[in-house]
Amino acid sequence: MPRYEYTCGTCDTNHLIHHGMHDAVPLCELCGKELDRRVSGFRTRSSTTSPPKIGTVTEDFIKTARDDLKQQKEELEDNR
């Protein structure tokens, strides 16, 4: 069920109420007047801020480790 934020203009109180989208506007629990719905912020997922997939990180690590080992092996063979 959606959560809505309301403000009472009469007694200046804030309310967080869960109710259906088409339900009637609730009344203030303190003074009984109709509440005003506040604009609530919401979050969405953004592809630019999501972390990389675990498989990608693992593949990158393996590639880097493989390259490092190849370089170390070449250095050892050159020193002999």
ZIRA-V425670 format. One record per pair of residues at least 12 apart in sequence whose ideal C-beta (glycine too) atoms are under 7 Angstrom apart, sorted by the first residue. I is the first residue (numbers start at 0). J is the second residue. D is the distance in whole Angstrom. If there is no record, write none. Layout:
I;J;D
I;J;D
This chain:
0;17;5
0;18;7
0;19;6
1;17;7
1;20;6
2;15;6
2;17;5
3;16;6
3;18;7
3;36;6
4;37;4
4;39;5
5;25;7
5;34;4
5;35;6
5;36;6
5;37;6
6;34;7
6;35;5
6;37;5
7;27;4
7;29;7
7;30;6
7;32;6
7;34;6
8;35;6
9;27;7
9;30;5
9;32;5
10;27;6
10;29;5
10;30;5
12;27;7
12;29;6
14;34;6
